[in-house]
Amino acid sequence: MTKENLIVGLDIGTTKVCAIVAQMEKEEPKVLGLGSAPSQGLKRGVVVNLDQTVVSITKAIQDAELMAGLKIKRVYAGIAGDHIRSLNSRGVVAISNSESEIKAKDIQRVLEAAKSLAIPQEREIIHVLPQEFRVDDQSGIKDPRGMCGLRLEAEVHIVTGGSTSAQNIYKAIWQAGWEVEELVLESLASSYSVMSPEEKELGAVVIDLGGGTTDLAIFYDGSIRHTAVIGLGGNSVTNDIAIGLRTPVEQAEILKKNYGCALSNLVDANDIINVPGVGGRPPKEVSRTVLASIIEPRMEEIFSLAQREVKRTNLGQLLAAGVILTGGGALLEGSVELAEQIFDMPARLGNSQGFSGLEEVASSPVYATAVGLVLYGQNQKNLELSNHNGKKHSHHFVGKIKDWINEYL
């Protein structure tokens, strides 16, 4: 096995850092190792303590290497946080070669034209994701290579992020001893592991319920149409429980995982739970309905903010495949049912798929982003379509970050 046959997905989240080592296969990657560590240096997806982040990354990757029995060098790293912004754009170029045949360089030119926007200095383009192409008057084209025409247009989805936030992620991975193959938007990565091609065609919204943020990606007609990050997540629910029940945050997290429910009418009022006190105070008994009544408003707020993002796209009535929930927060009882009520469309739990090896562990929604990063990496390596997913730009972006690090070291 060579280094080129290995793909590593690194999910740097607010509550955990997860690394998955996989081997490239013809059909689907084979997961060889998985490592996870508590995340100590991030808040809402953004690095706030570089040294602690380095420790968490090192622990997660080393555990994955130990399980796989392999040493790795490069990783596909996820990026999230409420600094992420996205927009749709269009580019137009003329086909100038004598045969009027569209080639890969023409596609690259039209994507470059599409991203020629006035981006603030403190922001960087992370992805340029093609939605569809138009050749002369023919629209709805997914891959125009080899076609003949005089004019090529591209509709693209552009994802931008804060430069310093991306630089800190890159620097943390570099200081831990690894290199970044590419920075990938986490909601995009999750879509690779939890969505089927049919769902992307019919239209669906992926909602990744993380600890610090909730990421969403909307797909329709086989392409990504909108991405957004909501600055609320599972930690917000935990803090509400800690305040409402007057219990330590650590105990509130345990109560949420073991007894929490996002929809109070699913809970039996006769179920009683024991709530530890704060500062040596004695524990008390409360009904599970009390716990659910604290959780439900916050979960309803998160889903309502996500629904607002869906409405902004005017695609709400077209998303026939509904809502796909993933991430650790999706495991909260009643989340699927509450999402169906808020969105007024079908919802399901998004388990990771599209890989072999360690299926019992890695298929959990908790690892959807890390598995998605692996699947994204295999897709990049197999297709070598850097002009279709912004890989060239990302390498240029990574190069700029390297220059920045070298300048200030």
C-alpha positions as CSV (number, residue, x, y, z in Angstrom):
1,M,0.0,0.0,0.0
2,T,1.4,3.4,-1.0
3,K,0.8,6.8,0.6
4,E,-1.1,7.8,-2.6
5,N,-3.7,5.0,-1.9
6,L,-4.5,6.5,1.5
7,I,-7.2,9.1,2.2
8,V,-7.6,10.8,5.6
9,G,-10.6,12.8,6.6
10,L,-10.1,15.2,9.6
11,D,-13.2,16.6,11.2
12,I,-12.2,19.5,13.5
13,G,-15.4,20.1,15.5
14,T,-16.3,22.1,18.5
15,T,-16.9,19.1,20.7
16,K,-14.7,16.5,19.1
17,V,-11.9,16.0,16.6
18,C,-12.3,12.9,14.5
19,A,-9.9,11.3,12.0
20,I,-10.6,8.5,9.6
21,V,-7.9,6.7,7.6
22,A,-9.1,4.9,4.5
23,Q,-7.7,3.0,1.6
24,M,-8.7,3.9,-2.0
25,E,-10.7,1.1,-3.7
26,K,-12.3,0.9,-7.1
27,E,-15.9,1.1,-5.8
28,E,-15.7,2.7,-2.4
29,P,-13.0,3.4,0.1
30,K,-12.2,1.0,2.9
31,V,-11.9,2.5,6.4
32,L,-8.8,1.2,8.1
33,G,-8.6,3.3,11.2
34,L,-10.7,5.8,13.3
35,G,-9.6,8.1,16.0
36,S,-11.4,10.6,18.1
37,A,-10.5,13.1,20.8
38,P,-12.3,15.8,22.8
39,S,-12.0,19.2,21.2
40,Q,-10.6,21.7,23.7
41,G,-9.5,24.6,21.5
42,L,-12.5,25.5,19.3
43,K,-15.6,27.6,19.8
44,R,-18.4,27.5,17.2
45,G,-16.0,25.9,14.7
46,V,-13.3,28.5,15.1
47,V,-9.9,28.0,16.7
48,V,-9.7,30.0,19.9
49,N,-6.7,28.2,21.5
50,L,-4.1,27.0,19.0
51,D,-2.1,24.8,21.4
52,Q,-5.1,22.9,22.7
53,T,-6.3,22.4,19.1
54,V,-3.0,20.9,18.2
55,V,-3.2,18.5,21.1
56,S,-6.7,17.3,20.0
57,I,-5.7,16.9,16.4
58,T,-2.5,15.0,17.3
59,K,-4.5,12.6,19.6
60,A,-7.2,11.9,17.0
61,I,-4.8,11.3,14.1
62,Q,-2.4,9.2,16.1
63,D,-5.3,6.9,17.3
64,A,-6.4,6.5,13.7
65,E,-2.9,5.7,12.6
66,L,-2.5,3.2,15.4
67,M,-5.7,1.4,14.5
68,A,-4.8,1.4,10.8
69,G,-1.1,0.4,11.5
70,L,0.0,3.1,9.0
71,K,1.6,6.5,9.1
72,I,0.0,9.2,7.2
73,K,1.2,12.6,5.8
74,R,-1.7,14.6,4.4
75,V,-5.4,15.1,5.4
76,Y,-8.6,16.5,3.9
77,A,-9.7,18.9,6.7
78,G,-13.2,20.2,7.3
79,I,-13.9,23.8,7.8
80,A,-17.0,25.3,9.4
81,G,-18.0,28.2,11.6
82,D,-20.3,31.2,11.4
83,H,-17.7,33.0,9.3
84,I,-18.7,30.9,6.3
85,R,-20.6,32.7,3.6
86,S,-21.9,31.6,0.2
87,L,-23.4,33.1,-2.9
88,N,-24.3,32.0,-6.5
89,S,-22.5,33.5,-9.5
90,R,-22.3,33.3,-13.3
91,G,-19.4,33.3,-15.7
92,V,-19.3,33.7,-19.5
93,V,-16.5,33.1,-22.0
94,A,-16.1,32.7,-25.7
95,I,-14.8,29.5,-27.3
96,S,-12.0,30.7,-29.5
97,N,-10.4,27.5,-30.9
98,S,-10.9,26.7,-34.5
99,E,-13.0,23.5,-33.9
100,S,-15.3,25.4,-31.5
101,E,-14.9,22.4,-29.2
102,I,-15.1,22.9,-25.5
103,K,-12.1,21.7,-23.6
104,A,-11.0,21.4,-20.0
105,K,-9.2,24.7,-20.2
106,D,-12.4,26.4,-21.4
107,I,-14.2,25.1,-18.3
108,Q,-11.4,26.4,-16.1
109,R,-11.6,29.8,-17.8
110,V,-15.4,30.1,-17.3
111,L,-15.0,29.1,-13.6
112,E,-12.3,31.8,-13.2
113,A,-14.7,34.3,-14.8
114,A,-17.5,33.2,-12.4
115,K,-15.4,33.8,-9.3
116,S,-14.2,37.2,-10.4
117,L,-16.2,39.0,-7.7
118,A,-15.4,41.7,-5.3
119,I,-14.4,39.6,-2.2
120,P,-13.5,41.6,0.9
121,Q,-9.8,41.4,1.8
122,E,-10.4,39.5,5.0
123,R,-12.2,36.6,3.1
124,E,-11.0,33.9,0.8
125,I,-12.8,31.6,-1.7
126,I,-12.8,28.0,-0.4
127,H,-14.9,26.4,-3.1
128,V,-16.2,27.2,-6.6
129,L,-18.8,24.5,-7.2
130,P,-20.4,24.2,-10.7
131,Q,-24.2,23.9,-10.7
132,E,-24.8,23.7,-14.5
133,F,-23.4,24.9,-17.8
134,R,-25.0,26.6,-20.8
135,V,-23.5,26.2,-24.3
136,D,-24.9,28.9,-26.6
137,D,-28.7,28.5,-26.0
138,Q,-28.6,25.0,-24.6
139,S,-28.9,24.9,-20.8
140,G,-28.9,22.3,-18.1
141,I,-25.6,20.8,-19.1
142,K,-23.6,19.1,-16.3
143,D,-20.3,18.4,-18.3
144,P,-19.8,20.4,-21.5
145,R,-16.4,18.9,-22.5
146,G,-16.3,17.8,-26.1
147,M,-19.4,19.7,-27.1
148,C,-19.3,22.4,-29.8
149,G,-20.3,26.0,-29.3
150,L,-19.3,29.6,-29.5
151,R,-20.2,30.7,-25.9
152,L,-19.9,28.9,-22.6
153,E,-21.7,30.0,-19.5
154,A,-21.4,28.5,-16.0
155,E,-23.7,28.8,-12.9
156,V,-21.6,28.2,-9.8
157,H,-22.0,28.2,-6.0
158,I,-19.1,30.1,-4.3
159,V,-18.2,29.4,-0.7
160,T,-16.0,31.9,1.2
161,G,-14.6,31.9,4.6
162,G,-12.7,34.2,7.0
163,S,-9.0,34.2,6.0
164,T,-7.7,34.1,9.6
165,S,-10.1,31.3,10.6
166,A,-8.8,29.1,7.7
167,Q,-5.2,30.1,8.5
168,N,-5.5,29.0,12.1
169,I,-7.0,25.6,11.1
170,Y,-4.1,25.1,8.6
171,K,-1.5,26.2,11.1
172,A,-2.9,23.9,13.8
173,I,-2.7,20.8,11.5
174,W,0.8,21.9,10.3
175,Q,2.1,22.3,13.9
176,A,0.7,18.9,14.7
177,G,2.9,17.4,12.1
178,W,0.6,16.9,9.0
179,E,-0.1,18.7,5.8
180,V,-3.5,19.8,4.4
181,E,-4.5,18.2,1.1
182,E,-7.5,20.5,0.9
183,L,-9.9,22.4,3.1
184,V,-13.5,21.3,2.6
185,L,-16.7,22.8,3.8
186,E,-18.1,20.4,6.3
187,S,-21.7,20.5,5.2
188,L,-20.5,19.7,1.6
189,A,-18.4,16.8,3.0
190,S,-21.4,15.4,5.0
191,S,-23.5,15.4,1.8
192,Y,-21.1,12.9,0.3
193,S,-21.7,10.4,3.1
194,V,-25.4,10.7,3.8
195,M,-27.0,11.6,0.5
196,S,-27.9,9.4,-2.5
197,P,-27.7,10.6,-6.1
198,E,-31.5,10.4,-6.3
199,E,-31.9,12.7,-3.3
200,K,-29.6,15.2,-4.8
201,E,-31.6,15.1,-8.0
202,L,-35.0,15.3,-6.3
203,G,-33.9,18.0,-3.9
204,A,-33.0,17.8,-0.2
205,V,-31.5,19.8,2.6
206,V,-28.7,18.2,4.8
207,I,-28.6,19.6,8.3
208,D,-25.5,18.8,10.3
209,L,-26.2,19.3,14.0
210,G,-22.8,19.9,15.5
211,G,-21.8,21.0,19.0
212,G,-21.0,24.6,18.2
213,T,-22.7,25.2,14.9
214,T,-25.4,23.8,12.7
215,D,-24.3,23.5,9.0
216,L,-26.7,23.0,6.1
217,A,-26.4,22.4,2.4
218,I,-29.3,22.5,-0.1
219,F,-29.2,20.3,-3.2
220,Y,-31.5,20.3,-6.2
221,D,-31.3,18.9,-9.7
222,G,-28.0,17.2,-8.8
223,S,-26.2,20.3,-7.7
224,I,-25.5,22.3,-4.6
225,R,-27.7,25.4,-4.4
226,H,-27.1,27.0,-1.1
227,T,-24.9,26.5,2.0
228,A,-25.2,28.2,5.4
229,V,-23.9,28.0,9.0
230,I,-26.1,28.7,12.0
231,G,-24.2,29.7,15.2
232,L,-26.2,27.4,17.4
233,G,-25.7,23.7,18.1
234,G,-25.8,21.0,20.7
235,N,-23.8,23.0,23.2
236,S,-26.5,25.6,23.2
237,V,-29.0,22.9,24.3
238,T,-26.6,21.6,27.0
239,N,-26.2,25.1,28.4
240,D,-29.9,25.6,28.5
241,I,-30.3,22.3,30.5
242,A,-27.5,23.4,32.9
243,I,-29.2,26.7,33.6
244,G,-32.8,25.4,33.6
245,L,-32.1,22.5,36.0
246,R,-29.3,24.1,37.9
247,T,-26.8,21.3,37.3
248,P,-23.2,21.3,36.1
249,V,-22.6,21.5,32.3
250,E,-21.0,18.0,32.3
251,Q,-24.0,16.5,34.0
252,A,-26.3,18.5,31.7
253,E,-24.6,16.8,28.7
254,I,-25.1,13.4,30.2
255,L,-28.8,14.1,30.9
256,K,-29.3,15.3,27.3
257,K,-27.7,12.2,25.8
258,N,-29.4,9.7,28.1
259,Y,-32.8,11.2,28.7
260,G,-33.2,14.2,26.4
261,C,-36.0,14.5,23.8
262,A,-36.5,17.3,21.2
263,L,-40.3,16.9,21.3
264,S,-42.0,17.0,24.6
265,N,-45.2,15.2,23.6
266,L,-43.1,12.0,22.9
267,V,-42.1,11.8,26.6
268,D,-44.1,10.0,29.3
269,A,-44.8,12.4,32.1
270,N,-44.4,9.6,34.7
271,D,-40.7,9.1,33.8
272,I,-38.6,10.6,36.6
273,I,-34.9,11.4,36.3
274,N,-32.3,12.2,38.9
275,V,-30.6,15.6,38.5
276,P,-27.2,16.2,40.3
277,G,-26.9,19.5,42.2
278,V,-24.3,22.2,41.9
279,G,-21.6,22.9,44.4
280,G,-22.4,20.0,46.7
281,R,-26.1,20.6,46.8
282,P,-28.2,17.5,47.0
283,P,-29.6,16.0,43.8
284,K,-33.3,16.4,42.9
285,E,-35.9,14.4,40.9
286,V,-37.7,16.0,37.9
287,S,-39.9,14.6,35.2
288,R,-38.5,14.0,31.8
289,T,-41.2,16.3,30.4
290,V,-39.4,19.2,32.3
291,L,-36.1,18.2,30.5
292,A,-37.9,18.0,27.2
293,S,-39.6,21.4,27.7
294,I,-36.1,22.9,28.0
295,I,-34.7,21.2,25.0
296,E,-37.6,21.7,22.6
297,P,-37.5,25.5,22.3
298,R,-33.8,25.5,21.4
299,M,-34.1,22.7,18.9
300,E,-37.2,24.5,17.4
301,E,-35.1,27.7,17.1
302,I,-32.3,25.9,15.3
303,F,-34.7,24.2,12.8
304,S,-36.6,27.5,12.3
305,L,-33.3,29.3,11.4
306,A,-32.5,26.5,9.0
307,Q,-35.9,26.7,7.5
308,R,-35.4,30.4,7.0
309,E,-32.3,29.6,4.9
310,V,-34.3,27.2,2.8
311,K,-37.0,29.9,2.2
312,R,-34.2,32.3,1.0
313,T,-33.5,30.0,-1.9
314,N,-37.2,29.7,-3.1
315,L,-36.6,25.9,-3.4
316,G,-38.7,24.9,-0.3
317,Q,-41.6,23.5,-2.4
318,L,-39.2,21.6,-4.7
319,L,-37.2,19.6,-2.1
320,A,-39.1,16.3,-2.7
321,A,-36.5,14.2,-0.7
322,G,-37.0,16.4,2.3
323,V,-34.6,16.8,5.3
324,I,-31.6,14.7,6.2
325,L,-30.3,15.1,9.7
326,T,-26.8,14.2,10.7
327,G,-24.1,15.0,13.2
328,G,-24.2,14.2,16.9
329,G,-27.3,16.3,17.6
330,A,-29.3,14.2,15.2
331,L,-29.1,11.3,17.7
332,L,-31.3,13.3,20.1
333,E,-34.6,11.5,20.4
334,G,-37.4,13.4,18.7
335,S,-35.2,15.4,16.4
336,V,-36.5,13.8,13.2
337,E,-40.1,14.2,14.3
338,L,-39.6,17.9,15.2
339,A,-37.8,18.6,11.9
340,E,-40.8,17.1,10.0
341,Q,-43.1,19.5,11.9
342,I,-41.0,22.6,11.4
343,F,-40.2,22.0,7.7
344,D,-43.5,20.4,6.8
345,M,-41.6,17.8,4.8
346,P,-40.3,14.2,5.3
347,A,-37.1,13.9,7.4
348,R,-34.8,11.0,8.1
349,L,-31.6,10.3,10.1
350,G,-28.5,10.5,7.9
351,N,-26.1,7.6,8.6
352,S,-22.8,7.5,6.8
353,Q,-22.7,5.2,3.8
354,G,-20.6,4.6,0.7
355,F,-17.6,2.9,2.4
356,S,-16.5,-0.6,3.6
357,G,-14.7,-1.6,6.8
358,L,-15.7,-0.6,10.4
359,E,-19.3,-0.1,9.2
360,E,-20.7,-0.7,12.7
361,V,-18.7,2.3,14.1
362,A,-18.2,4.7,11.3
363,S,-21.8,4.6,10.0
364,S,-23.0,6.7,13.0
365,P,-24.1,10.2,12.1
366,V,-21.4,11.4,14.6
367,Y,-18.8,10.5,11.9
368,A,-20.7,11.7,8.9
369,T,-18.4,14.6,8.2
370,A,-15.2,12.6,8.6
371,V,-16.5,9.8,6.3
372,G,-17.7,12.5,3.9
373,L,-14.2,14.0,3.8
374,V,-12.8,10.6,2.8
375,L,-15.4,10.1,0.1
376,Y,-14.8,13.6,-1.2
377,G,-11.1,12.8,-1.3
378,Q,-11.6,9.6,-3.2
379,N,-13.8,11.5,-5.7
380,Q,-11.1,14.1,-6.2
381,K,-8.4,11.5,-6.8
382,N,-10.5,9.3,-9.0
383,L,-12.0,11.9,-11.3
384,E,-9.2,14.5,-11.2
385,L,-11.7,17.2,-12.0
386,S,-10.0,20.0,-10.2
387,N,-11.7,22.6,-12.4
388,H,-15.1,21.3,-11.3
389,N,-14.6,21.6,-7.5
390,G,-12.1,24.3,-7.0
391,K,-9.2,22.1,-6.0
392,K,-6.7,24.2,-7.9
393,H,-7.9,27.2,-6.1
394,S,-7.8,25.4,-2.8
395,H,-4.2,24.4,-3.4
396,H,-3.5,28.1,-4.3
397,F,-5.3,29.0,-1.1
398,V,-3.2,26.6,1.0
399,G,-0.1,27.9,-0.6
400,K,-1.0,31.5,0.4
401,I,-1.5,30.2,4.0
402,K,1.9,28.5,3.9
403,D,3.4,31.8,2.9
404,W,1.6,33.6,5.7
405,I,2.9,31.0,8.3
406,N,6.5,31.2,7.0
407,E,6.3,35.0,7.1
408,Y,5.4,35.1,10.8
409,L,7.2,32.1,12.2
